[in-house]
Each structure stands twice: as structure tokens, then as C-alpha cells.
């Protein structure tokens, strides 16, 4: 299966970083968040990626163009104009970067990469969130369901700590940022059959999370894989700081790979 990553949005809520780079290139632990997402899929043996670029797409292209160089030691022979690479740590990835337009919506971006996916099932996710979702279990859940699209359902943590008070206002329980109100939300990490492309009918202006998914659900073709593990998007500067703190303190639950 190919892995499609949505990486073309403006990322306006993280403007402190995205004024100069696309959101998926904002770094966690010194590496772009899209790298972390790709490492998750690669850990499970999925190494063929299609990146839906848009805003500052040249930044993403330049990163992967020089990836081998940046992940190697190098000797420059200035006299003979030669370069030797040593101890390369390059990933076994095939990366296709498609400029899907500056103002294209999520559904329009997916539609534009249809020629690169073909008539095969594919994996799909957002380029700004990390998780330790078990991709093979997700795919198996999709297969058993027989549906057209499976999304990963998650329960985000609340924004504030929760208190349990007694009648005399004593605090009997305190929990910092527990799960929210118990509702499930779309956490990305989709599995899609090629028929999903047929539900994207309004061109570049189609929002994947609106008409396509709503109509797929209406036709009883949308399945949810419940993920109770770690999941966190990077929407704001605070989110970025929290993810970096988890990485720096070796508590990054999304790091399921060994190297």
C-alpha cells in the first residue's frame, strides 16, 4: 500500500513557525514532524509515500532532495571536485511529492494524487499529527469491516485538569488533562479503497471531511478503528512545545521504531 500524506495547508494557527516553512516541516526533536509520521509507517513496512504538497512545497522537495546528504558523513575532495559519502543512514523510502495547489482543500488534494495511487487501496493521514497507532491492526480492521474507508477514531485529552469535589468542597480526586467528554473524533490514519476517489466531486474546493466522508458514512461505507493509545496533533506552538518536551524526556510514545 502507498501512504498518502496531506502536507499542503497553510498552518495559520502555528504562524510562529509556518511563516517560513510548511507545517509538516516544523521540527520535533530536530526532525520534521512529517519524518516522525513516515518513520511510524516505515516501522510497519510501508515505505512508498505520496506527499500532497502545496504551501511552500519547494521546502519539502528540497528536504528530501538532500536527505541522503544530510544523513551521511561526507568527504569533499575540492581538488578533484568529488564527494564521498560515509556511514549513510538514509531510509528505504520512495517519496513522490506532488504540488496539489496552494489553496486546494483536503479532498481536492487527495483527488489530485489519484494517478499516483492507481486502482489500489491506500493509506492516508495528515502531516501534522503523531500517534502510536498499530497500522497492521488498522488495516486488518478495515479488511474485516468490508467498508470503503476506515478512519482512526481517538479520544483527545481535555484542555484542563479535572477535579472531583466532595460536598464540603474537598478535592477527592485530581487528574491533569484527562480524556475529554468521552466522545470519539477523527484522528486521521485512514485506509481507503480506490472507490473513495469517486466521492470527491467538487474539484479543488472539496473538503475531505465534509461531503466525501459525510456521503461515505451515509452510504454505510465508513468504518471506525478505535485507537486507545497515544495521539496528538500539532496545531499550535504550545502543542509543538509539548511534543518536543516528550521527545527530549524520552517519553515520545509515538516512537515505536528502534533507531
N, C-alpha and C positions, 0 to 999 in steps of 0.2 A: 504494500500500500504506500502511496505517496502521502506526504504530510504537507498540508496547505496551511500557511501561517499568515494571518491578516496583520499587515505591518505598514499600512499606508495612511493612517489617521493623523490628525494634527496634534493630538495630545495636549489640548489647550489647558487642561487642569494641572498640568505639570510644566507650565511655561518656563519655570526657572531653568529647566533642562532642555525643553523642546524648542526653544528659540534657536538653538544652534544644531540640533540633531533630532532625528525621528525618535519617537518614544521607545520603540523596541531596542534602540541602541543606547539607552540610558543604562549605566553600569551598576551591577550588583557584585560586590566583591572583586571589582576590577575587570569584569567581563559584562558585555551587553546582556540584558535580560533575555533577548531572543536566543542567545547562546545557551543559557540555562534551560530554556524550553526545548531546544534542539538536543541538548545532552540527555534530557529525560527520554525523548523518543528514541534516541540512538542507543540508550541503555537497553531498550527492549528490542533492538534490532531494526529499527526504522530509520534509514539514512538517506532517503530520497526526498528532498524538500522543494516545495514551490512557495516562494515568498511573494505575497501580494504587496508590492511597494507602491508608494505614492509620494507623500510629503518627504522632501529631501531624499529621494530614492538613491541619488548618487552616493550618499553616505554609506548606505547598506552595501551597494555594489563595490565601493572602494574597500570596505572592510573585508569582504570575502575574496576580493581580487588579491589582497595582500595577506590573506590569512596564513598561508603556508610560510611566508616570510616572517610574519610576526610570531609564529610558533616554533621557530627554529633558531639555532645559533648559526652565525654566519661569518665567513671569511671573505673580505673584499681584496682581491688582487688588483690594485689600481694600475699597475704597470701593464698588465695583460688584459685589463677590462673583463675580469672574470669574477664570478661569485660562487662560493662553495657553501652548501647547506650542511649543517651538522645537527644531530640529535633532534630531528623534527618530531613534533607531537601533533601533527595535523590529524584531523578527524576523518573517518571514512565516509565523508558526506558528498553527495551530489546536490548542488544547490542551484536552482533555477530562480532568478529574480525577475519578476515581471512588473513593469511600470503600469499599474492599473488606474492611473489618473490621480490628479491632486484632490479633486472634490468628489470622487466616486464614493458611494456608500458601500457598506459591507457586502450587501448582496450583489451589487454591481461588480465589486472586486472579484468575488467568487465566480461570477459568470464569465468574467474576462479570462480566467485561467483554465476554463474548460478544455481548450485544445491541448493543454499541457498535462491534463489528467486523463483524458480519454474516457472510454466507456467502462471504467473500473471504479469500485468503491475507493474512497479516500478518507483520510483523517484530516480534521480541520480544527484549528484553535486560534485564539487571539495572541498577539505578540507582546502582551503586557501583563501576563499573569503566570505565576508558578504554582505547581502542585506536585504531590507525590502519587497522583492517580496511577493505578496499575493498568497500563494500556492494553496488554493482552486480555485481562479480565473485562475491560470495557468493550473490546471487540467481540469477545465471546458473548457478552450480554446482548450486544447488538444482533449478533447472528441468531441467537436463540429467540429473540423477540420477533424476528421476521419483519421489522419495520424499515421504513426508508431512511430515517435519520434517528440517531441516538445522541442525546446530549448528556453531559455530565452534570448532575444536579448536586449542589452543595448548599451547606448552611453556613453563611458567613457569621463571624463573631459580631457581637454588638459593639457600638461605639463607646459605650460607657460601662463602668463597673456596676455589678448588680448587688443590691443589699436585700437581705431578708430580715424584717424587723418584727420584734415581739410587741405585745400590747402596750408595754411601758417604754417603747422606743429603743430597747436594747437591740444591738445588731447581733443576730444569732447566726448569720452567715454572710460572708463576703466573697465574691468571685470577680476577679478582674477580667473584664471583657469576655463574658461567656457567649455561647451561641445566641443568636438573636431571638426572634419570636418563634422559632421552630419552623418557619417556612423555608421551602427549598427554592433556590434560584438557579438560573442558567450559569454554569461555571465554564462554559466552553468545552473543549476537548470532545469534539463531535466525531461520530463515524457516519459517513454519508454514502448512500448508494448514488450512482450516476443520475438516477431519475430526479434527484433533488434539483438539478440544474433547470429542469422544466418548470419549477415553481418560481423561478426568478424571471419575471416577465416585464419588468418596467425599466430595464436597462441600468445605466449607471446610478440612477436615483433610487434603486431598490435597497431597502434596509433589510438585511437577512433576518433580523429578529422581529420584523413586523410581518408583512404579507406572506413571505415564504414559510416561515416557521408556523405562523398562525394557520395558514391553509393546510400545511402538512399535518398539524395537530387536528384540524377539523376533519381531515380525511382519515383520521385514526392511524397515521403512519409515523408518529413521533413517539419515541421511547426515551425514558429517563434511566440513566445508570446512577444510582445513589453512591456518592463518594463521601465517606465519613472522615477521611484523613485531612491532610493539610491542603489548603487552597488559599491563595491571597493574590489579588490584583494589585498593580502598581498604578493607582490613579492620581495620587498626589505626592508632593515632596515628602510628606510625613510617611506615606507608605514606603517610599524609597528608603528613607532613613531606617524604618523598622526592618525591612528586608536586609539591608546592609548590616544592621546590628545582629540579626540572626546568623548571617553568614560569618561575620567576624568572631562570633562567640561559639561557632561550631554547632549551632542549633538549627541549621537550614534543613528542614525536613524534606524539602523537595530534592535535595542532593542524594539521589538514590544510586548514582554511579560511584565507582571506587577511586578513580584517578582525580 
